[in-house]
Amino acid sequence: MVSTIAGIIFVIFGVFAFAVGLLNWQTILEPSRNYTFINLLGPKGKRIFYCVLGVFLWAVGLAFITGAIRFGTDR
């Protein structure tokens, strides 16, 4: 049960991160703390990073939901 809830949370955050990168949401991509990150990757690289992060989180979430990854309390 705990793994399923964690999986759903990972999938939600993954879809959100992918949408941020794909739709170029400036309110998320341009906070003042990320200027070093922007200078390192550039605007296009930062969007690609968010898309890749979203796919990774989505995949981890699906692994939790399907039972490929389990918490220690889940049997």
MARLO-800488 format. One record per residue: residue number from 1; residue in three letters; z, x, y of N, C-alpha, C, CB in turn. Coordinates in pm, whole numbers, plus 50000, padded with zeros to 5 digits. Glycine has a CB too. Layout:
N
<rec><i>NUM</i><aa>ALA</aa><n_w>Z</n_w><n_u>X</n_u><n_v>Y</n_v><ca_w>Z</ca_w><ca_u>X</ca_u><ca_v>Y</ca_v><c_w>Z</c_w><c_u>X</c_u><c_v>Y</c_v><cb_w>Z</cb_w><cb_u>X</cb_u><cb_v>Y</cb_v></rec>
...
***
This chain:
75
<rec><i>1</i><aa>MET</aa><n_w>50000</n_w><n_u>50082</n_u><n_v>49880</n_v><ca_w>50000</ca_w><ca_u>50000</ca_u><ca_v>50000</ca_v><c_w>50000</c_w><c_u>50086</c_u><c_v>50126</c_v><cb_w>50120</cb_w><cb_u>49907</cb_u><cb_v>50000</cb_v></rec>
<rec><i>2</i><aa>VAL</aa><n_w>50081</n_w><n_u>50192</n_u><n_v>50126</n_v><ca_w>50088</ca_w><ca_u>50280</ca_u><ca_v>50242</ca_v><c_w>49955</c_w><c_u>50350</c_u><c_v>50264</c_v><cb_w>50201</cb_w><cb_u>50383</cb_u><cb_v>50226</cb_v></rec>
<rec><i>3</i><aa>SER</aa><n_w>49890</n_w><n_u>50390</n_u><n_v>50156</n_v><ca_w>49760</ca_w><ca_u>50456</ca_u><ca_v>50168</ca_v><c_w>49654</c_w><c_u>50363</c_u><c_v>50225</c_v><cb_w>49715</cb_w><cb_u>50509</cb_u><cb_v>50032</cb_v></rec>
<rec><i>4</i><aa>THR</aa><n_w>49661</n_w><n_u>50237</n_u><n_v>50190</n_v><ca_w>49564</ca_w><ca_u>50140</ca_u><ca_v>50242</ca_v><c_w>49582</c_w><c_u>50121</c_u><c_v>50392</c_v><cb_w>49579</cb_w><cb_u>50005</cb_u><cb_v>50171</cb_v></rec>
<rec><i>5</i><aa>ILE</aa><n_w>49706</n_w><n_u>50111</n_u><n_v>50436</n_v><ca_w>49733</ca_w><ca_u>50096</ca_u><ca_v>50580</ca_v><c_w>49689</c_w><c_u>50220</c_u><c_v>50655</c_v><cb_w>49884</cb_w><cb_u>50069</cb_u><cb_v>50605</cb_v></rec>
<rec><i>6</i><aa>ALA</aa><n_w>49720</n_w><n_u>50338</n_u><n_v>50600</n_v><ca_w>49677</ca_w><ca_u>50462</ca_u><ca_v>50663</ca_v><c_w>49525</c_w><c_u>50470</c_u><c_v>50668</c_v><cb_w>49734</cb_w><cb_u>50584</cb_u><cb_v>50588</cb_v></rec>
<rec><i>7</i><aa>GLY</aa><n_w>49460</n_w><n_u>50426</n_u><n_v>50562</n_v><ca_w>49314</ca_w><ca_u>50427</ca_u><ca_v>50558</ca_v><c_w>49253</c_w><c_u>50337</c_u><c_v>50664</c_v><cb_w>49266</cb_w><cb_u>50384</cb_u><cb_v>50423</cb_v></rec>
<rec><i>8</i><aa>ILE</aa><n_w>49310</n_w><n_u>50220</n_u><n_v>50682</n_v><ca_w>49260</ca_w><ca_u>50128</ca_u><ca_v>50785</ca_v><c_w>49276</c_w><c_u>50189</c_u><c_v>50923</c_v><cb_w>49333</cb_w><cb_u>49993</cb_u><cb_v>50778</cb_v></rec>
<rec><i>9</i><aa>ILE</aa><n_w>49389</n_w><n_u>50255</n_u><n_v>50948</n_v><ca_w>49413</ca_w><ca_u>50319</ca_u><ca_v>51078</ca_v><c_w>49312</c_w><c_u>50432</c_u><c_v>51100</c_v><cb_w>49558</cb_w><cb_u>50374</cb_u><cb_v>51086</cb_v></rec>
<rec><i>10</i><aa>PHE</aa><n_w>49288</n_w><n_u>50513</n_u><n_v>50998</n_v><ca_w>49190</ca_w><ca_u>50622</ca_u><ca_v>51010</ca_v><c_w>49050</c_w><c_u>50567</c_u><c_v>51036</c_v><cb_w>49189</cb_w><cb_u>50707</cb_u><cb_v>50882</cb_v></rec>
<rec><i>11</i><aa>VAL</aa><n_w>49012</n_w><n_u>50460</n_u><n_v>50969</n_v><ca_w>48880</ca_w><ca_u>50400</ca_u><ca_v>50989</ca_v><c_w>48867</c_w><c_u>50349</c_u><c_v>51132</c_v><cb_w>48855</cb_w><cb_u>50286</cb_u><cb_v>50888</cb_v></rec>
<rec><i>12</i><aa>ILE</aa><n_w>48970</n_w><n_u>50282</n_u><n_v>51183</n_v><ca_w>48966</ca_w><ca_u>50230</ca_u><ca_v>51321</ca_v><c_w>48950</c_w><c_u>50343</c_u><c_v>51421</c_v><cb_w>49093</cb_w><cb_u>50149</cb_u><cb_v>51352</cb_v></rec>
<rec><i>13</i><aa>PHE</aa><n_w>49030</n_w><n_u>50449</n_u><n_v>51407</n_v><ca_w>49018</ca_w><ca_u>50562</ca_u><ca_v>51498</ca_v><c_w>48884</c_w><c_u>50633</c_u><c_v>51483</c_v><cb_w>49133</cb_w><cb_u>50661</cb_u><cb_v>51475</cb_v></rec>
<rec><i>14</i><aa>GLY</aa><n_w>48832</n_w><n_u>50640</n_u><n_v>51361</n_v><ca_w>48702</ca_w><ca_u>50702</ca_u><ca_v>51339</ca_v><c_w>48589</c_w><c_u>50626</c_u><c_v>51405</c_v><cb_w>48676</cb_w><cb_u>50713</cb_u><cb_v>51192</cb_v></rec>
<rec><i>15</i><aa>VAL</aa><n_w>48592</n_w><n_u>50494</n_u><n_v>51393</n_v><ca_w>48489</ca_w><ca_u>50412</ca_u><ca_v>51457</ca_v><c_w>48500</c_w><c_u>50426</c_u><c_v>51609</c_v><cb_w>48502</cb_w><cb_u>50264</cb_u><cb_v>51415</cb_v></rec>
<rec><i>16</i><aa>PHE</aa><n_w>48623</n_w><n_u>50429</n_u><n_v>51661</n_v><ca_w>48644</ca_w><ca_u>50443</ca_u><ca_v>51805</ca_v><c_w>48591</c_w><c_u>50578</c_u><c_v>51855</c_v><cb_w>48793</cb_w><cb_u>50429</cb_u><cb_v>51840</cb_v></rec>
<rec><i>17</i><aa>ALA</aa><n_w>48624</n_w><n_u>50687</n_u><n_v>51784</n_v><ca_w>48577</ca_w><ca_u>50820</ca_u><ca_v>51826</ca_v><c_w>48425</c_w><c_u>50829</c_u><c_v>51819</c_v><cb_w>48640</cb_w><cb_u>50929</cb_u><cb_v>51737</cb_v></rec>
<rec><i>18</i><aa>PHE</aa><n_w>48365</n_w><n_u>50771</n_u><n_v>51716</n_v><ca_w>48219</ca_w><ca_u>50771</ca_u><ca_v>51705</ca_v><c_w>48156</c_w><c_u>50693</c_u><c_v>51819</c_v><cb_w>48176</cb_w><cb_u>50712</cb_u><cb_v>51569</cb_v></rec>
<rec><i>19</i><aa>ALA</aa><n_w>48215</n_w><n_u>50579</n_u><n_v>51853</n_v><ca_w>48163</ca_w><ca_u>50498</ca_u><ca_v>51964</ca_v><c_w>48175</c_w><c_u>50571</c_u><c_v>52097</c_v><cb_w>48236</cb_w><cb_u>50364</cb_u><cb_v>51971</cb_v></rec>
<rec><i>20</i><aa>VAL</aa><n_w>48284</n_w><n_u>50644</n_u><n_v>52117</n_v><ca_w>48302</ca_w><ca_u>50722</ca_u><ca_v>52240</ca_v><c_w>48190</c_w><c_u>50824</c_u><c_v>52254</c_v><cb_w>48439</cb_w><cb_u>50792</cb_u><cb_v>52242</cb_v></rec>
<rec><i>21</i><aa>GLY</aa><n_w>48160</n_w><n_u>50895</n_u><n_v>52147</n_v><ca_w>48053</ca_w><ca_u>50995</ca_u><ca_v>52153</ca_v><c_w>47915</c_w><c_u>50934</c_u><c_v>52165</c_v><cb_w>48058</cb_w><cb_u>51081</cb_u><cb_v>52032</cb_v></rec>
<rec><i>22</i><aa>LEU</aa><n_w>47892</n_w><n_u>50827</n_u><n_v>52095</n_v><ca_w>47760</ca_w><ca_u>50765</ca_u><ca_v>52093</ca_v><c_w>47728</c_w><c_u>50694</c_u><c_v>52225</c_v><cb_w>47749</cb_w><cb_u>50667</cb_u><cb_v>51978</cb_v></rec>
<rec><i>23</i><aa>LEU</aa><n_w>47825</n_w><n_u>50623</n_u><n_v>52279</n_v><ca_w>47802</ca_w><ca_u>50542</ca_u><ca_v>52399</ca_v><c_w>47835</c_w><c_u>50616</c_u><c_v>52528</c_v><cb_w>47883</cb_w><cb_u>50417</cb_u><cb_v>52391</cb_v></rec>
<rec><i>24</i><aa>ASN</aa><n_w>47884</n_w><n_u>50741</n_u><n_v>52517</n_v><ca_w>47912</ca_w><ca_u>50825</ca_u><ca_v>52634</ca_v><c_w>48010</c_w><c_u>50758</c_u><c_v>52730</c_v><cb_w>47783</cb_w><cb_u>50858</cb_u><cb_v>52707</cb_v></rec>
<rec><i>25</i><aa>TRP</aa><n_w>48125</n_w><n_u>50716</n_u><n_v>52678</n_v><ca_w>48227</ca_w><ca_u>50652</ca_u><ca_v>52761</ca_v><c_w>48294</c_w><c_u>50757</c_u><c_v>52847</c_v><cb_w>48332</cb_w><cb_u>50578</cb_u><cb_v>52673</cb_v></rec>
<rec><i>26</i><aa>GLN</aa><n_w>48263</n_w><n_u>50758</n_u><n_v>52974</n_v><ca_w>48311</ca_w><ca_u>50861</ca_u><ca_v>53066</ca_v><c_w>48463</c_w><c_u>50856</c_u><c_v>53086</c_v><cb_w>48242</cb_w><cb_u>50846</cb_u><cb_v>53199</cb_v></rec>
<rec><i>27</i><aa>THR</aa><n_w>48525</n_w><n_u>50739</n_u><n_v>53076</n_v><ca_w>48670</ca_w><ca_u>50732</ca_u><ca_v>53096</ca_v><c_w>48744</c_w><c_u>50808</c_u><c_v>52987</c_v><cb_w>48716</cb_w><cb_u>50587</cb_u><cb_v>53098</cb_v></rec>
<rec><i>28</i><aa>ILE</aa><n_w>48687</n_w><n_u>50817</n_u><n_v>52869</n_v><ca_w>48749</ca_w><ca_u>50892</ca_u><ca_v>52760</ca_v><c_w>48704</c_w><c_u>51037</c_u><c_v>52761</c_v><cb_w>48716</cb_w><cb_u>50827</cb_u><cb_v>52624</cb_v></rec>
<rec><i>29</i><aa>LEU</aa><n_w>48577</n_w><n_u>51061</n_u><n_v>52790</n_v><ca_w>48521</ca_w><ca_u>51195</ca_u><ca_v>52781</ca_v><c_w>48556</c_w><c_u>51285</c_u><c_v>52899</c_v><cb_w>48373</cb_w><cb_u>51186</cb_u><cb_v>52769</cb_v></rec>
<rec><i>30</i><aa>GLU</aa><n_w>48597</n_w><n_u>51231</n_u><n_v>53012</n_v><ca_w>48615</ca_w><ca_u>51312</ca_u><ca_v>53132</ca_v><c_w>48757</c_w><c_u>51317</c_u><c_v>53188</c_v><cb_w>48526</cb_w><cb_u>51263</cb_u><cb_v>53236</cb_v></rec>
<rec><i>31</i><aa>PRO</aa><n_w>48864</n_w><n_u>51311</n_u><n_v>53110</n_v><ca_w>48996</ca_w><ca_u>51328</ca_u><ca_v>53170</ca_v><c_w>49015</c_w><c_u>51472</c_u><c_v>53216</c_v><cb_w>49107</cb_w><cb_u>51288</cb_u><cb_v>53070</cb_v></rec>
<rec><i>32</i><aa>SER</aa><n_w>49106</n_w><n_u>51493</n_u><n_v>53308</n_v><ca_w>49123</ca_w><ca_u>51625</ca_u><ca_v>53370</ca_v><c_w>49168</c_w><c_u>51731</c_u><c_v>53270</c_v><cb_w>49222</cb_w><cb_u>51617</cb_u><cb_v>53484</cb_v></rec>
<rec><i>33</i><aa>ARG</aa><n_w>49235</n_w><n_u>51694</n_u><n_v>53164</n_v><ca_w>49283</ca_w><ca_u>51792</ca_u><ca_v>53067</ca_v><c_w>49171</c_w><c_u>51850</c_u><c_v>52982</c_v><cb_w>49387</cb_w><cb_u>51731</cb_u><cb_v>52978</cb_v></rec>
<rec><i>34</i><aa>ASN</aa><n_w>49056</n_w><n_u>51788</n_u><n_v>52979</n_v><ca_w>48948</ca_w><ca_u>51833</ca_u><ca_v>52892</ca_v><c_w>48846</c_w><c_u>51923</c_u><c_v>52960</c_v><cb_w>48878</cb_w><cb_u>51715</cb_u><cb_v>52836</cb_v></rec>
<rec><i>35</i><aa>TYR</aa><n_w>48873</n_w><n_u>51973</n_u><n_v>53079</n_v><ca_w>48774</ca_w><ca_u>52055</ca_u><ca_v>53148</ca_v><c_w>48742</c_w><c_u>52183</c_u><c_v>53071</c_v><cb_w>48824</cb_w><cb_u>52090</cb_u><cb_v>53287</cb_v></rec>
<rec><i>36</i><aa>THR</aa><n_w>48839</n_w><n_u>52244</n_u><n_v>53007</n_v><ca_w>48813</ca_w><ca_u>52363</ca_u><ca_v>52927</ca_v><c_w>48720</c_w><c_u>52328</c_u><c_v>52811</c_v><cb_w>48944</cb_w><cb_u>52424</cb_u><cb_v>52875</cb_v></rec>
<rec><i>37</i><aa>PHE</aa><n_w>48745</n_w><n_u>52215</n_u><n_v>52750</n_v><ca_w>48663</ca_w><ca_u>52169</ca_u><ca_v>52638</ca_v><c_w>48521</c_w><c_u>52139</c_u><c_v>52683</c_v><cb_w>48726</cb_w><cb_u>52045</cb_u><cb_v>52574</cb_v></rec>
<rec><i>38</i><aa>ILE</aa><n_w>48506</n_w><n_u>52080</n_u><n_v>52800</n_v><ca_w>48373</ca_w><ca_u>52050</ca_u><ca_v>52854</ca_v><c_w>48296</c_w><c_u>52178</c_u><c_v>52880</c_v><cb_w>48384</cb_w><cb_u>51967</cb_u><cb_v>52984</cb_v></rec>
<rec><i>39</i><aa>ASN</aa><n_w>48362</n_w><n_u>52277</n_u><n_v>52941</n_v><ca_w>48296</ca_w><ca_u>52403</ca_u><ca_v>52971</ca_v><c_w>48256</c_w><c_u>52478</c_u><c_v>52844</c_v><cb_w>48386</cb_w><cb_u>52491</cb_u><cb_v>53057</cb_v></rec>
<rec><i>40</i><aa>LEU</aa><n_w>48334</n_w><n_u>52465</n_u><n_v>52739</n_v><ca_w>48305</ca_w><ca_u>52534</ca_u><ca_v>52615</ca_v><c_w>48184</c_w><c_u>52474</c_u><c_v>52543</c_v><cb_w>48427</cb_w><cb_u>52530</cb_u><cb_v>52523</cb_v></rec>
<rec><i>41</i><aa>LEU</aa><n_w>48179</n_w><n_u>52343</n_u><n_v>52531</n_v><ca_w>48073</ca_w><ca_u>52278</ca_u><ca_v>52453</ca_v><c_w>47961</c_w><c_u>52221</c_u><c_v>52538</c_v><cb_w>48132</cb_w><cb_u>52169</cb_u><cb_v>52372</cb_v></rec>
<rec><i>42</i><aa>GLY</aa><n_w>47990</n_w><n_u>52190</n_u><n_v>52661</n_v><ca_w>47893</ca_w><ca_u>52119</ca_u><ca_v>52743</ca_v><c_w>47899</c_w><c_u>51970</c_u><c_v>52714</c_v><cb_w>47750</cb_w><cb_u>52174</cb_u><cb_v>52719</cb_v></rec>
<rec><i>43</i><aa>PRO</aa><n_w>47839</n_w><n_u>51889</n_u><n_v>52798</n_v><ca_w>47850</ca_w><ca_u>51744</ca_u><ca_v>52780</ca_v><c_w>47786</c_w><c_u>51694</c_u><c_v>52649</c_v><cb_w>47786</cb_w><cb_u>51675</cb_u><cb_v>52896</cb_v></rec>
<rec><i>44</i><aa>LYS</aa><n_w>47671</n_w><n_u>51748</n_u><n_v>52613</n_v><ca_w>47605</ca_w><ca_u>51703</ca_u><ca_v>52490</ca_v><c_w>47684</c_w><c_u>51748</c_u><c_v>52367</c_v><cb_w>47461</cb_w><cb_u>51756</cb_u><cb_v>52483</cb_v></rec>
<rec><i>45</i><aa>GLY</aa><n_w>47734</n_w><n_u>51871</n_u><n_v>52370</n_v><ca_w>47813</ca_w><ca_u>51921</ca_u><ca_v>52259</ca_v><c_w>47942</c_w><c_u>51844</c_u><c_v>52240</c_v><cb_w>47844</cb_w><cb_u>52067</cb_u><cb_v>52279</cb_v></rec>
<rec><i>46</i><aa>LYS</aa><n_w>48001</n_w><n_u>51801</n_u><n_v>52351</n_v><ca_w>48123</ca_w><ca_u>51723</ca_u><ca_v>52343</ca_v><c_w>48097</c_w><c_u>51587</c_u><c_v>52280</c_v><cb_w>48185</cb_w><cb_u>51706</cb_u><cb_v>52481</cb_v></rec>
<rec><i>47</i><aa>ARG</aa><n_w>47985</n_w><n_u>51525</n_u><n_v>52313</n_v><ca_w>47949</ca_w><ca_u>51396</ca_u><ca_v>52252</ca_v><c_w>47925</c_w><c_u>51412</c_u><c_v>52102</c_v><cb_w>47825</cb_w><cb_u>51337</cb_u><cb_v>52320</cb_v></rec>
<rec><i>48</i><aa>ILE</aa><n_w>47857</n_w><n_u>51520</n_u><n_v>52065</n_v><ca_w>47833</ca_w><ca_u>51547</ca_u><ca_v>51923</ca_v><c_w>47965</c_w><c_u>51570</c_u><c_v>51850</c_v><cb_w>47739</cb_w><cb_u>51669</cb_u><cb_v>51905</cb_v></rec>
<rec><i>49</i><aa>PHE</aa><n_w>48057</n_w><n_u>51644</n_u><n_v>51913</n_v><ca_w>48188</ca_w><ca_u>51668</ca_u><ca_v>51853</ca_v><c_w>48261</c_w><c_u>51537</c_u><c_v>51826</c_v><cb_w>48273</cb_w><cb_u>51758</cb_u><cb_v>51943</cb_v></rec>
<rec><i>50</i><aa>TYR</aa><n_w>48261</n_w><n_u>51446</n_u><n_v>51923</n_v><ca_w>48329</ca_w><ca_u>51318</ca_u><ca_v>51904</ca_v><c_w>48263</c_w><c_u>51236</c_u><c_v>51794</c_v><cb_w>48330</cb_w><cb_u>51239</cb_u><cb_v>52036</cb_v></rec>
<rec><i>51</i><aa>CYS</aa><n_w>48132</n_w><n_u>51241</n_u><n_v>51783</n_v><ca_w>48063</ca_w><ca_u>51169</ca_u><ca_v>51675</ca_v><c_w>48099</c_w><c_u>51227</c_u><c_v>51538</c_v><cb_w>47910</cb_w><cb_u>51175</cb_u><cb_v>51695</cb_v></rec>
<rec><i>52</i><aa>VAL</aa><n_w>48101</n_w><n_u>51359</n_u><n_v>51528</n_v><ca_w>48138</ca_w><ca_u>51424</ca_u><ca_v>51401</ca_v><c_w>48284</c_w><c_u>51395</c_u><c_v>51367</c_v><cb_w>48114</cb_w><cb_u>51577</cb_u><cb_v>51409</cb_v></rec>
<rec><i>53</i><aa>LEU</aa><n_w>48372</n_w><n_u>51399</n_u><n_v>51467</n_v><ca_w>48512</ca_w><ca_u>51366</ca_u><ca_v>51445</ca_v><c_w>48526</c_w><c_u>51223</c_u><c_v>51395</c_v><cb_w>48594</cb_w><cb_u>51387</cb_u><cb_v>51574</cb_v></rec>
<rec><i>54</i><aa>GLY</aa><n_w>48451</n_w><n_u>51132</n_u><n_v>51454</n_v><ca_w>48456</ca_w><ca_u>50993</ca_u><ca_v>51411</ca_v><c_w>48412</c_w><c_u>50974</c_u><c_v>51268</c_v><cb_w>48370</cb_w><cb_u>50909</cb_u><cb_v>51501</cb_v></rec>
<rec><i>55</i><aa>VAL</aa><n_w>48305</n_w><n_u>51042</n_u><n_v>51228</n_v><ca_w>48257</ca_w><ca_u>51032</ca_u><ca_v>51089</ca_v><c_w>48360</c_w><c_u>51090</c_u><c_v>50994</c_v><cb_w>48121</cb_w><cb_u>51105</cb_u><cb_v>51073</cb_v></rec>
<rec><i>56</i><aa>PHE</aa><n_w>48423</n_w><n_u>51202</n_u><n_v>51032</n_v><ca_w>48525</ca_w><ca_u>51264</ca_u><ca_v>50948</ca_v><c_w>48645</c_w><c_u>51170</c_u><c_v>50930</c_v><cb_w>48571</cb_w><cb_u>51397</cb_u><cb_v>51008</cb_v></rec>
<rec><i>57</i><aa>LEU</aa><n_w>48695</n_w><n_u>51113</n_u><n_v>51040</n_v><ca_w>48809</ca_w><ca_u>51022</ca_u><ca_v>51031</ca_v><c_w>48774</c_w><c_u>50898</c_u><c_v>50948</c_v><cb_w>48855</cb_w><cb_u>50979</cb_u><cb_v>51170</cb_v></rec>
<rec><i>58</i><aa>TRP</aa><n_w>48653</n_w><n_u>50848</n_u><n_v>50965</n_v><ca_w>48607</ca_w><ca_u>50733</ca_u><ca_v>50888</ca_v><c_w>48605</c_w><c_u>50766</c_u><c_v>50738</c_v><cb_w>48468</cb_w><cb_u>50688</cb_u><cb_v>50935</cb_v></rec>
<rec><i>59</i><aa>ALA</aa><n_w>48556</n_w><n_u>50884</n_u><n_v>50704</n_v><ca_w>48548</ca_w><ca_u>50925</ca_u><ca_v>50563</ca_v><c_w>48688</c_w><c_u>50941</c_u><c_v>50503</c_v><cb_w>48469</cb_w><cb_u>51056</cb_u><cb_v>50549</cb_v></rec>
<rec><i>60</i><aa>VAL</aa><n_w>48780</n_w><n_u>51001</n_u><n_v>50579</n_v><ca_w>48917</ca_w><ca_u>51015</ca_u><ca_v>50530</ca_v><c_w>48981</c_w><c_u>50878</c_u><c_v>50511</c_v><cb_w>49001</cb_w><cb_u>51101</cb_u><cb_v>50628</cb_v></rec>
<rec><i>61</i><aa>GLY</aa><n_w>48955</n_w><n_u>50788</n_u><n_v>50604</n_v><ca_w>49008</ca_w><ca_u>50652</ca_u><ca_v>50591</ca_v><c_w>48956</c_w><c_u>50582</c_u><c_v>50467</c_v><cb_w>48973</cb_w><cb_u>50570</cb_u><cb_v>50713</cb_v></rec>
<rec><i>62</i><aa>LEU</aa><n_w>48828</n_w><n_u>50596</n_u><n_v>50439</n_v><ca_w>48772</ca_w><ca_u>50536</ca_u><ca_v>50317</ca_v><c_w>48831</c_w><c_u>50600</c_u><c_v>50192</c_v><cb_w>48620</cb_w><cb_u>50549</cb_u><cb_v>50316</cb_v></rec>
<rec><i>63</i><aa>ALA</aa><n_w>48858</n_w><n_u>50729</n_u><n_v>50197</n_v><ca_w>48920</ca_w><ca_u>50796</ca_u><ca_v>50082</ca_v><c_w>49060</c_w><c_u>50742</c_u><c_v>50058</c_v><cb_w>48924</cb_w><cb_u>50948</cb_u><cb_v>50104</cb_v></rec>
<rec><i>64</i><aa>PHE</aa><n_w>49135</n_w><n_u>50715</n_u><n_v>50165</n_v><ca_w>49267</ca_w><ca_u>50654</ca_u><ca_v>50150</ca_v><c_w>49256</c_w><c_u>50513</c_u><c_v>50092</c_v><cb_w>49340</cb_w><cb_u>50650</cb_u><cb_v>50285</cb_v></rec>
<rec><i>65</i><aa>ILE</aa><n_w>49162</n_w><n_u>50435</n_u><n_v>50143</n_v><ca_w>49148</ca_w><ca_u>50296</ca_u><ca_v>50099</ca_v><c_w>49107</c_w><c_u>50288</c_u><c_v>49952</c_v><cb_w>49046</cb_w><cb_u>50222</cb_u><cb_v>50187</cb_v></rec>
<rec><i>66</i><aa>THR</aa><n_w>49015</n_w><n_u>50374</n_u><n_v>49910</n_v><ca_w>48968</ca_w><ca_u>50370</ca_u><ca_v>49771</ca_v><c_w>49065</c_w><c_u>50435</c_u><c_v>49674</c_v><cb_w>48834</cb_w><cb_u>50437</cb_u><cb_v>49761</cb_v></rec>
<rec><i>67</i><aa>GLY</aa><n_w>49162</n_w><n_u>50508</n_u><n_v>49724</n_v><ca_w>49261</ca_w><ca_u>50571</ca_u><ca_v>49636</ca_v><c_w>49229</c_w><c_u>50714</c_u><c_v>49599</c_v><cb_w>49274</cb_w><cb_u>50491</cb_u><cb_v>49513</cb_v></rec>
<rec><i>68</i><aa>ALA</aa><n_w>49125</n_w><n_u>50771</n_u><n_v>49656</n_v><ca_w>49092</ca_w><ca_u>50911</ca_u><ca_v>49628</ca_v><c_w>49198</c_w><c_u>51004</c_u><c_v>49686</c_v><cb_w>48954</cb_w><cb_u>50947</cb_u><cb_v>49685</cb_v></rec>
<rec><i>69</i><aa>ILE</aa><n_w>49260</n_w><n_u>50963</n_u><n_v>49796</n_v><ca_w>49372</ca_w><ca_u>51036</ca_u><ca_v>49856</ca_v><c_w>49491</c_w><c_u>50941</c_u><c_v>49856</c_v><cb_w>49338</cb_w><cb_u>51086</cb_u><cb_v>50002</cb_v></rec>
<rec><i>70</i><aa>ARG</aa><n_w>49607</n_w><n_u>50989</n_u><n_v>49813</n_v><ca_w>49726</ca_w><ca_u>50904</ca_u><ca_v>49808</ca_v><c_w>49844</c_w><c_u>50975</c_u><c_v>49870</c_v><cb_w>49758</cb_w><cb_u>50863</cb_u><cb_v>49664</cb_v></rec>
<rec><i>71</i><aa>PHE</aa><n_w>49933</n_w><n_u>50896</n_u><n_v>49926</n_v><ca_w>50060</ca_w><ca_u>50949</ca_u><ca_v>49973</ca_v><c_w>50151</c_w><c_u>50968</c_u><c_v>49853</c_v><cb_w>50125</cb_w><cb_u>50856</cb_u><cb_v>50080</cb_v></rec>
<rec><i>72</i><aa>GLY</aa><n_w>50256</n_w><n_u>51049</n_u><n_v>49870</n_v><ca_w>50349</ca_w><ca_u>51073</ca_u><ca_v>49760</ca_v><c_w>50424</c_w><c_u>50949</c_u><c_v>49715</c_v><cb_w>50447</cb_w><cb_u>51177</cb_u><cb_v>49801</cb_v></rec>
<rec><i>73</i><aa>THR</aa><n_w>50440</n_w><n_u>50851</n_u><n_v>49804</n_v><ca_w>50514</ca_w><ca_u>50730</ca_u><ca_v>49767</ca_v><c_w>50428</c_w><c_u>50629</c_u><c_v>49693</c_v><cb_w>50573</cb_w><cb_u>50666</cb_u><cb_v>49890</cb_v></rec>
<rec><i>74</i><aa>ASP</aa><n_w>50297</n_w><n_u>50641</n_u><n_v>49703</n_v><ca_w>50207</ca_w><ca_u>50548</ca_u><ca_v>49633</ca_v><c_w>50186</c_w><c_u>50594</c_u><c_v>49489</c_v><cb_w>50070</cb_w><cb_u>50537</cb_u><cb_v>49706</cb_v></rec>
<rec><i>75</i><aa>ARG</aa><n_w>50201</n_w><n_u>50504</n_u><n_v>49395</n_v><ca_w>50181</ca_w><ca_u>50537</ca_u><ca_v>49253</ca_v><c_w>50075</c_w><c_u>50449</c_u><c_v>49194</c_v><cb_w>50311</cb_w><cb_u>50523</cb_u><cb_v>49173</cb_v></rec>
***
